[in-house]
Amino acid sequence: MAHIHDRDGFFIAPAPMYETYKNAFLDALYEHKQEVLIPYKGQINRGFEVPLTVTHEEKDYPFRMIILYDHGLFARKRRTFENRIEKTRFAFADLETKLNRYKLKTEAAIDKACESILAKYHTEDFFQYRIKNDPIVTYKNAKRGRTPKGKEPEKVAVAKDHFSVELVFNETAFEDALYRCGYYPLITNKPQKDLSIEEAMMAHKNQYKSEHTNRRAKSSYSLEPIYLQTPERIEALLLLFKVALQVIVLIERTARKNVTERNRGLDEFMPNRKDVRNPKTEYLLREFEYIVKGEMVLLDGQSYGFVSKLNDLQRDILSILEVPQECYTYEHLFDTS
């Protein structure tokens, strides 16, 4: 951020949740007095901002921390919290059935098991537990052997540990977490006159549109390990990889644009689905995976090339990709003469 600011650049980005930024975010969240209402997709989001000074290499940078509330984010995080709480309770109930047996006969072992459950589901803030020991007292003969006739056997008490776990839900901590979970902080160096809170929210949400085309480079498409020897060959291979990714994106964009324009999707494209309106390039190309081409030599010595016939789905795919069907011939596809 300092590097961009020093070179007269502008940025808007989610605040990293380092301890310094986290404390500034929480302080602002609990101390702010009013929020700006922001209409968005039929709902009313809201937000506010506070000044944020970042120190880097003994230089202070005056940035803005814009804190936004999003209903969708709140709903997702709330479901996550509730799911973790439910799993924690289930895990403790299951643990209760295993106490006082095998490896759970001591308080230390039980305490370790409880801590591991809370750590696994990240619910340390929402639950407290208490390990109780109610020893079971039994009596046995003090001496071995048969008791003489007419005498009462001398008994001694034997106490055996019997542990149980009491789980307590912290309702206050849960409500506090719910209060925070719909908010998220952005940091920008643009002044308020150039970037309002509403514009900051839309700029952040619209980042998906530019990042969407990069998702393939981050997923299953990757460069195989290969020894290219020279920087020029590396650059050439990366160029080809970039061109291939761009072609993949263009295929998908063209298909979806034409599907939207004609208001009709692809039938029999996905299993048990009709009218598919969001086809991916991988699946579009897969429909042509088993295309057969061949070449026959006739009696007069001339050769004749052929390619397998298109089915209805393949013709529909060529249509939304704006590829004329007359181009689907052996001469167009394979003849290099």
Stockholm file with secondary structure:
# STOCKHOLM 1.0

chainA/1-337         MAHIHDRDGFFIAPAPMYETYKNAFLDALYEHKQEVLIPYKGQINRGFEVPLTVTHEEKDYPFRMIILYDHGLFARKRRTFENRIEKTRFAFADLETKLNRYKLKTEAAIDKACESILAKYHTEDFFQYRIKNDPIVTYKNAKRGRTPKGKEPEKVAVAKDHFSVELVFNETAFEDALYRCGYYPLITNKPQKDLSIEEAMMAHKNQYKSEHTNRRAKSSYSLEPIYLQTPERIEALLLLFKVALQVIVLIERTARKNVTERNRGLDEFMPNRKDVRNPKTEYLLREFEYIVKGEMVLLDGQSYGFVSKLNDLQRDILSILEVPQECYTYEHLFDTS
#=GR chainA/1-337 SS CHHHHHTTCCCEEECCCCHHHHHHHHHHHHHCCCCEEEEETTEEEEEEEEEEEEEETTEEEEEEEEEEECHHHHHHHHHHHHHHHHHHHHHHHHHHTTTTSTTCCSHHHHHHHHHHHHHHTTCTTTEEEEEEECCEEEEEESSSSCCCTTCCCCEEEEEECCEEEEEEECHHHHHHHHHHHTEEEEEECSCTTTSCHHHHHHHHHTHHHHHGGGTGGGTTCCCCCCCCCSHHHHHHHHHHHHHHHHHHHHHHHHHHHHHHHHTCCBTTSBTTBCSBCSCCHHHHHHTTTTCCEEEEECTTSCEEEEECCCCHHHHHHHHHTTCCGGGCSHHHHTCCC
#=GC SS_cons         CHHHHHTTCCCEEECCCCHHHHHHHHHHHHHCCCCEEEEETTEEEEEEEEEEEEEETTEEEEEEEEEEECHHHHHHHHHHHHHHHHHHHHHHHHHHTTTTSTTCCSHHHHHHHHHHHHHHTTCTTTEEEEEEECCEEEEEESSSSCCCTTCCCCEEEEEECCEEEEEEECHHHHHHHHHHHTEEEEEECSCTTTSCHHHHHHHHHTHHHHHGGGTGGGTTCCCCCCCCCSHHHHHHHHHHHHHHHHHHHHHHHHHHHHHHHHTCCBTTSBTTBCSBCSCCHHHHHHTTTTCCEEEEECTTSCEEEEECCCCHHHHHHHHHTTCCGGGCSHHHHTCCC
//
